[in-house]
Amino acid sequence: MADELVVKKESWIESTREYLIDIRAEMKRVTWPSRAKVESTTIVVIVSVFAFALYFKFLDTVINATVTRAYEYLVK
């Protein structure tokens, strides 16, 4: 039982080497998307960002005009 608690201390070089080996093994298991898939999703993201920007600009303009008119009405 006491033997199970003993932890072997590795040097930082050995632990770094093992870490890099593990990374290489994991990267071989990764499924990468095709270039066409990446391009299409990138276009969707860019278009979505601009669409939301226009939507929020419109909403901001409407709210700003409403608040300004309400303020001017109440100040008179």
N, CA, C and O atoms as CSV, one atom per row, in Angstrom:
chain,resi,resn,atom,element,x,y,z
A,1,MET,N,N,0.823,-1.194,0.000
A,1,MET,CA,C,0.000,0.000,0.000
A,1,MET,C,C,0.858,1.245,0.000
A,1,MET,O,O,0.539,2.214,-0.689
A,2,ALA,N,N,1.919,1.241,0.743
A,2,ALA,CA,C,2.792,2.403,0.785
A,2,ALA,C,C,3.512,2.582,-0.545
A,2,ALA,O,O,3.865,3.698,-0.925
A,3,ASP,N,N,3.728,1.465,-1.254
A,3,ASP,CA,C,4.395,1.545,-2.551
A,3,ASP,C,C,3.566,2.293,-3.581
A,3,ASP,O,O,4.115,2.899,-4.501
A,4,GLU,N,N,2.246,2.254,-3.436
A,4,GLU,CA,C,1.376,2.941,-4.375
A,4,GLU,C,C,1.477,4.454,-4.246
A,4,GLU,O,O,1.230,5.182,-5.208
A,5,LEU,N,N,1.836,4.920,-3.076
A,5,LEU,CA,C,1.903,6.358,-2.829
A,5,LEU,C,C,3.222,6.970,-3.262
A,5,LEU,O,O,3.350,8.192,-3.342
A,6,VAL,N,N,4.185,6.138,-3.538
A,6,VAL,CA,C,5.484,6.642,-3.967
A,6,VAL,C,C,5.357,7.136,-5.396
A,6,VAL,O,O,4.932,6.402,-6.289
A,7,VAL,N,N,5.730,8.388,-5.599
A,7,VAL,CA,C,5.640,8.989,-6.923
A,7,VAL,C,C,7.050,9.170,-7.455
A,7,VAL,O,O,7.912,9.762,-6.805
A,8,LYS,N,N,7.261,8.655,-8.636
A,8,LYS,CA,C,8.568,8.799,-9.249
A,8,LYS,C,C,8.717,10.226,-9.739
A,8,LYS,O,O,7.873,10.727,-10.482
A,9,LYS,N,N,9.785,10.874,-9.322
A,9,LYS,CA,C,10.032,12.250,-9.761
A,9,LYS,C,C,10.869,12.209,-11.030
A,9,LYS,O,O,11.971,11.659,-11.048
A,10,GLU,N,N,10.334,12.792,-12.078
A,10,GLU,CA,C,11.058,12.860,-13.345
A,10,GLU,C,C,11.704,14.230,-13.453
A,10,GLU,O,O,11.243,15.201,-12.853
A,11,SER,N,N,12.746,14.290,-14.205
A,11,SER,CA,C,13.347,15.605,-14.436
A,11,SER,C,C,12.434,16.390,-15.369
A,11,SER,O,O,11.588,15.808,-16.047
A,12,TRP,N,N,12.598,17.670,-15.403
A,12,TRP,CA,C,11.722,18.502,-16.236
A,12,TRP,C,C,11.945,18.209,-17.714
A,12,TRP,O,O,11.044,18.400,-18.530
A,13,ILE,N,N,13.121,17.753,-18.053
A,13,ILE,CA,C,13.394,17.409,-19.456
A,13,ILE,C,C,12.595,16.169,-19.846
A,13,ILE,O,O,11.982,16.134,-20.913
A,14,GLU,N,N,12.600,15.160,-18.992
A,14,GLU,CA,C,11.849,13.937,-19.285
A,14,GLU,C,C,10.351,14.195,-19.330
A,14,GLU,O,O,9.654,13.683,-20.206
A,15,SER,N,N,9.855,14.990,-18.385
A,15,SER,CA,C,8.414,15.267,-18.367
A,15,SER,C,C,8.007,16.112,-19.568
A,15,SER,O,O,6.924,15.915,-20.120
A,16,THR,N,N,8.847,17.037,-19.975
A,16,THR,CA,C,8.551,17.854,-21.161
A,16,THR,C,C,8.568,16.990,-22.413
A,16,THR,O,O,7.712,17.142,-23.285
A,17,ARG,N,N,9.529,16.090,-22.508
A,17,ARG,CA,C,9.608,15.189,-23.661
A,17,ARG,C,C,8.367,14.305,-23.739
A,17,ARG,O,O,7.798,14.124,-24.816
A,18,GLU,N,N,7.946,13.752,-22.598
A,18,GLU,CA,C,6.750,12.905,-22.575
A,18,GLU,C,C,5.505,13.714,-22.946
A,18,GLU,O,O,4.625,13.222,-23.651
A,19,TYR,N,N,5.441,14.940,-22.472
A,19,TYR,CA,C,4.323,15.822,-22.805
A,19,TYR,C,C,4.245,16.064,-24.315
A,19,TYR,O,O,3.167,15.989,-24.904
A,20,LEU,N,N,5.379,16.349,-24.931
A,20,LEU,CA,C,5.405,16.598,-26.373
A,20,LEU,C,C,5.047,15.337,-27.167
A,20,LEU,O,O,4.393,15.421,-28.206
A,21,ILE,N,N,5.470,14.192,-26.685
A,21,ILE,CA,C,5.103,12.930,-27.338
A,21,ILE,C,C,3.594,12.721,-27.254
A,21,ILE,O,O,2.965,12.306,-28.227
A,22,ASP,N,N,3.013,13.010,-26.087
A,22,ASP,CA,C,1.558,12.890,-25.927
A,22,ASP,C,C,0.821,13.861,-26.844
A,22,ASP,O,O,-0.207,13.507,-27.421
A,23,ILE,N,N,1.331,15.062,-26.981
A,23,ILE,CA,C,0.705,16.040,-27.876
A,23,ILE,C,C,0.723,15.534,-29.315
A,23,ILE,O,O,-0.281,15.622,-30.021
A,24,ARG,N,N,1.859,15.007,-29.744
A,24,ARG,CA,C,1.966,14.484,-31.109
A,24,ARG,C,C,0.965,13.351,-31.337
A,24,ARG,O,O,0.344,13.276,-32.397
A,25,ALA,N,N,0.810,12.477,-30.353
A,25,ALA,CA,C,-0.145,11.366,-30.477
A,25,ALA,C,C,-1.580,11.893,-30.563
A,25,ALA,O,O,-2.373,11.396,-31.362
A,26,GLU,N,N,-1.914,12.886,-29.752
A,26,GLU,CA,C,-3.259,13.461,-29.793
A,26,GLU,C,C,-3.527,14.174,-31.119
A,26,GLU,O,O,-4.626,14.073,-31.665
A,27,MET,N,N,-2.544,14.884,-31.634
A,27,MET,CA,C,-2.731,15.620,-32.884
A,27,MET,C,C,-2.960,14.668,-34.061
A,27,MET,O,O,-3.595,15.049,-35.043
A,28,LYS,N,N,-2.452,13.440,-33.974
A,28,LYS,CA,C,-2.702,12.461,-35.031
A,28,LYS,C,C,-4.147,11.980,-35.014
A,28,LYS,O,O,-4.661,11.513,-36.030
A,29,ARG,N,N,-4.806,12.094,-33.853
A,29,ARG,CA,C,-6.196,11.647,-33.730
A,29,ARG,C,C,-7.211,12.722,-34.101
A,29,ARG,O,O,-8.404,12.438,-34.213
A,30,VAL,N,N,-6.750,13.941,-34.289
A,30,VAL,CA,C,-7.661,15.052,-34.582
A,30,VAL,C,C,-8.215,14.913,-35.991
A,30,VAL,O,O,-7.492,14.568,-36.926
A,31,THR,N,N,-9.506,15.184,-36.129
A,31,THR,CA,C,-10.138,15.206,-37.449
A,31,THR,C,C,-10.227,16.659,-37.894
A,31,THR,O,O,-10.987,17.440,-37.322
A,32,TRP,N,N,-9.471,17.015,-38.890
A,32,TRP,CA,C,-9.424,18.392,-39.351
A,32,TRP,C,C,-10.470,18.618,-40.441
A,32,TRP,O,O,-10.674,17.745,-41.285
A,33,PRO,N,N,-11.134,19.773,-40.437
A,33,PRO,CA,C,-12.110,20.054,-41.497
A,33,PRO,C,C,-11.393,20.352,-42.816
A,33,PRO,O,O,-10.218,20.719,-42.833
A,34,SER,N,N,-12.123,20.186,-43.909
A,34,SER,CA,C,-11.541,20.479,-45.217
A,34,SER,C,C,-11.430,21.989,-45.410
A,34,SER,O,O,-12.055,22.769,-44.691
A,35,ARG,N,N,-10.635,22.377,-46.376
A,35,ARG,CA,C,-10.450,23.804,-46.652
A,35,ARG,C,C,-11.770,24.448,-47.067
A,35,ARG,O,O,-12.064,25.573,-46.662
A,36,ALA,N,N,-12.559,23.749,-47.868
A,36,ALA,CA,C,-13.853,24.285,-48.310
A,36,ALA,C,C,-14.781,24.512,-47.120
A,36,ALA,O,O,-15.492,25.515,-47.072
A,37,LYS,N,N,-14.779,23.599,-46.171
A,37,LYS,CA,C,-15.620,23.732,-44.972
A,37,LYS,C,C,-15.185,24.941,-44.145
A,37,LYS,O,O,-16.025,25.699,-43.661
A,38,VAL,N,N,-13.895,25.118,-43.985
A,38,VAL,CA,C,-13.378,26.261,-43.223
A,38,VAL,C,C,-13.742,27.572,-43.922
A,38,VAL,O,O,-14.167,28.527,-43.272
A,39,GLU,N,N,-13.575,27.617,-45.239
A,39,GLU,CA,C,-13.907,28.836,-45.978
A,39,GLU,C,C,-15.396,29.165,-45.865
A,39,GLU,O,O,-15.767,30.321,-45.663
A,40,SER,N,N,-16.241,28.148,-45.997
A,40,SER,CA,C,-17.682,28.409,-45.951
A,40,SER,C,C,-18.117,28.870,-44.559
A,40,SER,O,O,-18.930,29.788,-44.446
A,41,THR,N,N,-17.600,28.259,-43.514
A,41,THR,CA,C,-17.982,28.684,-42.171
A,41,THR,C,C,-17.409,30.054,-41.836
A,41,THR,O,O,-18.029,30.819,-41.097
A,42,THR,N,N,-16.242,30.372,-42.365
A,42,THR,CA,C,-15.671,31.702,-42.156
A,42,THR,C,C,-16.539,32.767,-42.811
A,42,THR,O,O,-16.776,33.825,-42.229
A,43,ILE,N,N,-17.009,32.489,-44.010
A,43,ILE,CA,C,-17.889,33.439,-44.701
A,43,ILE,C,C,-19.183,33.625,-43.916
A,43,ILE,O,O,-19.672,34.746,-43.779
A,44,VAL,N,N,-19.735,32.536,-43.406
A,44,VAL,CA,C,-20.966,32.626,-42.605
A,44,VAL,C,C,-20.735,33.488,-41.376
A,44,VAL,O,O,-21.580,34.317,-41.038
A,45,VAL,N,N,-19.616,33.310,-40.708
A,45,VAL,CA,C,-19.310,34.099,-39.508
A,45,VAL,C,C,-19.163,35.574,-39.859
A,45,VAL,O,O,-19.707,36.424,-39.154
A,46,ILE,N,N,-18.450,35.897,-40.917
A,46,ILE,CA,C,-18.244,37.297,-41.298
A,46,ILE,C,C,-19.560,37.957,-41.678
A,46,ILE,O,O,-19.828,39.085,-41.266
A,47,VAL,N,N,-20.385,37.265,-42.461
A,47,VAL,CA,C,-21.688,37.806,-42.851
A,47,VAL,C,C,-22.573,38.001,-41.625
A,47,VAL,O,O,-23.269,39.010,-41.514
A,48,SER,N,N,-22.548,37.044,-40.712
A,48,SER,CA,C,-23.347,37.150,-39.493
A,48,SER,C,C,-22.916,38.344,-38.645
A,48,SER,O,O,-23.759,39.060,-38.105
A,49,VAL,N,N,-21.633,38.553,-38.530
A,49,VAL,CA,C,-21.124,39.691,-37.749
A,49,VAL,C,C,-21.613,41.002,-38.349
A,49,VAL,O,O,-22.077,41.877,-37.618
A,50,PHE,N,N,-21.518,41.151,-39.658
A,50,PHE,CA,C,-21.990,42.378,-40.295
A,50,PHE,C,C,-23.503,42.528,-40.179
A,50,PHE,O,O,-23.999,43.638,-39.985
A,51,ALA,N,N,-24.241,41.427,-40.293
A,51,ALA,CA,C,-25.696,41.495,-40.155
A,51,ALA,C,C,-26.086,41.940,-38.748
A,51,ALA,O,O,-26.956,42.796,-38.588
A,52,PHE,N,N,-25.459,41.377,-37.744
A,52,PHE,CA,C,-25.753,41.784,-36.375
A,52,PHE,C,C,-25.319,43.223,-36.123
A,52,PHE,O,O,-25.999,43.956,-35.404
A,53,ALA,N,N,-24.202,43.634,-36.703
A,53,ALA,CA,C,-23.750,45.021,-36.543
A,53,ALA,C,C,-24.781,45.986,-37.124
A,53,ALA,O,O,-25.104,46.994,-36.496
A,54,LEU,N,N,-25.301,45.689,-38.317
A,54,LEU,CA,C,-26.328,46.541,-38.924
A,54,LEU,C,C,-27.608,46.538,-38.086
A,54,LEU,O,O,-28.230,47.583,-37.894
A,55,TYR,N,N,-27.994,45.376,-37.593
A,55,TYR,CA,C,-29.193,45.271,-36.763
A,55,TYR,C,C,-29.059,46.119,-35.499
A,55,TYR,O,O,-29.968,46.874,-35.153
A,56,PHE,N,N,-27.921,45.992,-34.813
A,56,PHE,CA,C,-27.736,46.748,-33.581
A,56,PHE,C,C,-27.567,48.242,-33.850
A,56,PHE,O,O,-27.970,49.061,-33.025
A,57,LYS,N,N,-26.980,48.609,-34.983
A,57,LYS,CA,C,-26.891,50.027,-35.348
A,57,LYS,C,C,-28.294,50.590,-35.564
A,57,LYS,O,O,-28.601,51.681,-35.084
A,58,PHE,N,N,-29.145,49.860,-36.278
A,58,PHE,CA,C,-30.521,50.282,-36.503
A,58,PHE,C,C,-31.264,50.404,-35.175
A,58,PHE,O,O,-31.938,51.404,-34.928
A,59,LEU,N,N,-31.141,49.392,-34.323
A,59,LEU,CA,C,-31.800,49.400,-33.020
A,59,LEU,C,C,-31.303,50.564,-32.168
A,59,LEU,O,O,-32.100,51.225,-31.502
A,60,ASP,N,N,-30.014,50.818,-32.180
A,60,ASP,CA,C,-29.441,51.928,-31.428
A,60,ASP,C,C,-29.974,53.263,-31.934
A,60,ASP,O,O,-30.283,54.150,-31.138
A,61,THR,N,N,-30.083,53.413,-33.255
A,61,THR,CA,C,-30.607,54.651,-33.829
A,61,THR,C,C,-32.057,54.872,-33.422
A,61,THR,O,O,-32.436,55.988,-33.066
A,62,VAL,N,N,-32.867,53.830,-33.469
A,62,VAL,CA,C,-34.277,53.944,-33.087
A,62,VAL,C,C,-34.411,54.286,-31.602
A,62,VAL,O,O,-35.180,55.178,-31.242
A,63,ILE,N,N,-33.688,53.604,-30.761
A,63,ILE,CA,C,-33.763,53.878,-29.320
A,63,ILE,C,C,-33.241,55.271,-29.008
A,63,ILE,O,O,-33.819,55.977,-28.181
A,64,ASN,N,N,-32.165,55.672,-29.655
A,64,ASN,CA,C,-31.607,57.001,-29.439
A,64,ASN,C,C,-32.611,58.082,-29.840
A,64,ASN,O,O,-32.797,59.054,-29.109
A,65,ALA,N,N,-33.254,57.920,-30.988
A,65,ALA,CA,C,-34.240,58.898,-31.434
A,65,ALA,C,C,-35.432,58.948,-30.486
A,65,ALA,O,O,-35.941,60.026,-30.179
A,66,THR,N,N,-35.876,57.786,-30.022
A,66,THR,CA,C,-37.000,57.730,-29.094
A,66,THR,C,C,-36.674,58.405,-27.772
A,66,THR,O,O,-37.476,59.184,-27.258
A,67,VAL,N,N,-35.519,58.116,-27.224
A,67,VAL,CA,C,-35.120,58.721,-25.954
A,67,VAL,C,C,-34.911,60.224,-26.115
A,67,VAL,O,O,-35.280,60.998,-25.232
A,68,THR,N,N,-34.326,60.639,-27.227
A,68,THR,CA,C,-34.112,62.072,-27.464
A,68,THR,C,C,-35.440,62.807,-27.560
A,68,THR,O,O,-35.603,63.875,-26.971
A,69,ARG,N,N,-36.391,62.242,-28.299
A,69,ARG,CA,C,-37.718,62.877,-28.420
A,69,ARG,C,C,-38.436,62.914,-27.072
A,69,ARG,O,O,-39.062,63.918,-26.731
A,70,ALA,N,N,-38.349,61.844,-26.318
A,70,ALA,CA,C,-38.980,61.814,-24.995
A,70,ALA,C,C,-38.346,62.845,-24.078
A,70,ALA,O,O,-39.051,63.520,-23.327
A,71,TYR,N,N,-37.032,62.978,-24.127
A,71,TYR,CA,C,-36.327,63.958,-23.301
A,71,TYR,C,C,-36.730,65.373,-23.685
A,71,TYR,O,O,-37.023,66.196,-22.818
A,72,GLU,N,N,-36.745,65.657,-24.989
A,72,GLU,CA,C,-37.127,67.007,-25.448
A,72,GLU,C,C,-38.585,67.311,-25.085
A,72,GLU,O,O,-38.914,68.448,-24.744
A,73,TYR,N,N,-39.454,66.307,-25.156
A,73,TYR,CA,C,-40.863,66.496,-24.796
A,73,TYR,C,C,-41.005,66.802,-23.296
A,73,TYR,O,O,-41.801,67.657,-22.907
A,74,LEU,N,N,-40.238,66.106,-22.471
A,74,LEU,CA,C,-40.330,66.282,-21.027
A,74,LEU,C,C,-39.646,67.558,-20.556
A,74,LEU,O,O,-40.036,68.100,-19.522
A,75,VAL,N,N,-38.664,68.050,-21.254
A,75,VAL,CA,C,-37.923,69.254,-20.838
A,75,VAL,C,C,-38.727,70.519,-21.159
A,75,VAL,O,O,-38.595,71.517,-20.450
A,76,LYS,N,N,-39.538,70.502,-22.189
A,76,LYS,CA,C,-40.301,71.680,-22.569
A,76,LYS,C,C,-41.159,72.186,-21.472
A,76,LYS,O,O,-41.863,73.180,-21.647
